Amino acid sequence: MEETLEGRTERLKGYGIAVSVFGRDETFDNSADPVVRLEARRLRRDLDSYYVDAGRSDPLRISIPKGGYVPTFEWQAGAARPDPVPVAVEPEPEGEPQPDEASAAAPRADEVDEPDTPPEVPPEAPLPVRRRDGGRRYPVAIMAGAVAASLIGLCVLAVLTVAVWSLWQETARTEASAGVGEPAVVVLPFRSLGGAQDGPFLAAGISQELIDHLMRFPSLRVYMRPVSVDVDGGHGALVQAGRDLGVAYVISGTVGVEGETARIGVQLYDARTGQVIWSASYDRPLVPAALMDLQRDLAGEIASVLAQPYGVVSRDVGNRLAATQFDASMASYVCVLRAYIYRRSFSNKAFPPVFSCLQAAVQRDPDYPDALAMLGWLYLDAGRFEFLKGLPQAEAYERAYTAASKAVALDPHNVLALKALGSINHYMGRYAEGERLSREAVALNPSDPDALAQLGWRLAVRGRFDEGIPLLERAIARSVDPPVWYNHLISIDHFMNGRYQEMLEISQGSVADGIGISEALVAIAAGELGEPDIAREALAKMAGYGPLIRDPAAYFRRHGATDEIVEALTAGLEQARRVAAGS
């Protein structure tokens, strides 16, 4: 807004925004770091939502057309308008025709998504305000030489700046109180306790690294603290800072150095109530030569606990939504969050409303990669679990592939989209491509335990237990409440190595209503241990899962298991049936 109203639209490029807004340095690469494109898409969605609801009566509508980052302004129909201001514009040099305003504001046809070079805008011409009813145009930013017009431009700048700030605050506050938007988090600078020389450096480094790691999770909106916020005013001041900034959550921390040990404390606050949702302390050896590694690794660990799909923030938002009636009209982000909740258990009963909600979300917001990725995953579930009657498996997989591929095309660095497309390729028998995409997701966000688990599961089910199991164990260790399927291949690894008691224990702790394989693994372990009661109960519960009961071998192959694993599991089920029958 400020650059546009001052006539400096040539500065509105991806690189400049990344450096001045998001704190990137001169090494920023727009193709490797999509932060500007992602935030621009979110801003467009927020603006659209605002003018549909709270801003529908605003006289002035602000938008940012796709293809660039230059905002446009238009009077909404029926709104009161100021009189036009005459502006003296220096004539263009002869022989150099000036493009008209319509062509100047439109993105170029060859610009896909938001490029680093914005649409061409004549640098010396006044910025137009376009009327939606096709009427005459009104300038809002005036060339520096016209003093009177410049004063009016500054007045408009002040009004619009306040309006945009109020818009952002109101949107964020509504989001925080309702708990139905992508949650906004502000990271306050960590405070250094004591007088240790390395303390302030370590505190500043962890704060910045934490912001960087959190921003790798697209489901969070991450903000840095404005200079006006007092971080030394105690708990009340921290909570008030969150409320004033209009965010849902506040993250704060302290760093103390005692001898050769760094002690870091972290807290997550609910900005609405001041409640401490989560807190943790970390003791780490302090090696001055490895301070950079320490702050990076610790920030990654904290971000993983807080921001992963099944982390502290998602769980808190999910708890708020538990009492909310769920239908297809809910916000797109809520549909994605509900899909994560469904994917903990793959419940047949939970599938239809989540599927319908995602279909509506994609219709409403066709450029939202997270919704497309999740819809792809649910089409995959429809095929492999037979959740949609009348939809052949092959067609379900093709629809899944189409949705997830579009998500990746919209945002090649979207970890959720890469995970979904990797999984879909695996189930389509393209194991090498599935593994490649899964590795790419891990490389983009090694702090995401779900990305680690996806890759580990895929490697293990193809018989590469030595590579896959450590990844699954690492994902579990970095998760507050991991989904039960993280344990399934670990259980199978125990079985393949004759560790039946360990298999039984981990399988009994990984039972979920919607996953028949959980009961199958319990039954197999009980059969090997000679436990008829446990085997009988597990087999009875397994009877409700049609595909698994009809043809266990085909069911295991459907998930990409190797012949060795399929033969071992089917033999284990036969043994469980014999033990349950007392024979």
Disulfide bonds with the S-S distance in Angstrom:
Cys335-Cys357 1.81
